[in-house]
């Protein structure tokens, strides 16, 4: 007669094997997504930064400080290598294509006028990526794309330029000087409004906002990101998360 424990023990073994196979399958079909999702648990996440100017360099420094590896990119990567080297072993310099291949999350840190050409040259490489859109559309600087972006919203315009990307608006309300000064503020952290249509992407970017030294406030879907674009009631806001949430209650 077979002892009942024999069946229990074998069932547990089968369950464990099935669970392991499912995990291997998920990681195999979407390793980038799995790594990005781990950011919500404060695990390191690879961040590709398109642009190495003020915003790109500032965010790279904040994320490296939080132990995230970054790759800063430029059309001339040799020119930004000194910046990457100054950030330590977690930072590298490369091309835009290098950043897209490297990053599980991509930060757009170039003038908005450059977005259409980037979409034309690399659009397919953005598919499935979590993209942090920190751009602001300035009509005098950014050319034709600035007009629909100002009329329809930067977030929705970016989503149209990069179909398939998981766009999240964040880090656009403050200049780099204020970002540097306000990061990791003692006491109540300053709020960074965040908007996006992908719930998992919002979680990942919210975690990265915290690890950069701020407190995320989820405003809603991309269409509501107009609330914190230039001319919007939250643009330039320097307030705590609680203050921003109270402010949002008064806004449509």
Buried (B, 14 or more C-beta within 10 A) or exposed (E): EEEEEEEEEEEEEEEEEEEEEEEEEEEEEEEBBBBBBBBBEEEBBBBBBBBBBBBBBBBBBBBBBBEBBBBBBBEEBEEBBEBBEEBEEBBBBBBBEBBBEBBBBBBBBBBBBBBBEBBEEBBEBBEEBBBBBBBBBBBEEBBEBBEBBBEEBBBBBBBEBBEEBBBBBBBBBBEBEBBBEBBEBEEEBBBBBBBBBBEBBBBBBBBBBBBBBBBBBBBBBBBBBBBBBBEBBBBEBBBBBEBBBEBBEEEE
